[in-house]
Amino acid sequence: MAAVCQVTGAGPGFGNTISHSHRRNKRRFDVNIQKKTYFVPSLRRSVTLNVSAKGIKVIDVRGIESVVGEILARGEKI
């Protein structure tokens, strides 16, 4: 499963772990991806999305209909 949010498009970030002695090692900051199932009345079915925690909040504010419409407009398969 790719660590990319289908709503916000957020992906992993990269940086360094810095120790007490200030040595640096590469690391990856993963996004908090959750697999969520939503019922979409216009499609008359449930859709499963890989969304970040922020993406879940976006769906709560804007509604599942508008978010799914944008995903479909981008050409992404749900």
URPE-V333598 format. One line per field, one symbol per residue. psi: psi as a letter, one per 30 degrees, with the letter a starting at -180 (. if undefined). burial: # if it has 16 or more other ideal C-beta (glycine too) atoms within 10 Angstrom, else .. Layout:
BEGIN
psi=???
burial=???
END
This chain:
BEGIN
psi=kkhkkfefgkaklkakkkleggkkkklkjlkikkjkkkkjeefhlkkkkjlleeeeeeeeefkeeeeeeeeeefgkk.
burial=....####.#....................#.#..#.#........#.####..##.##....#..##..#.......
END
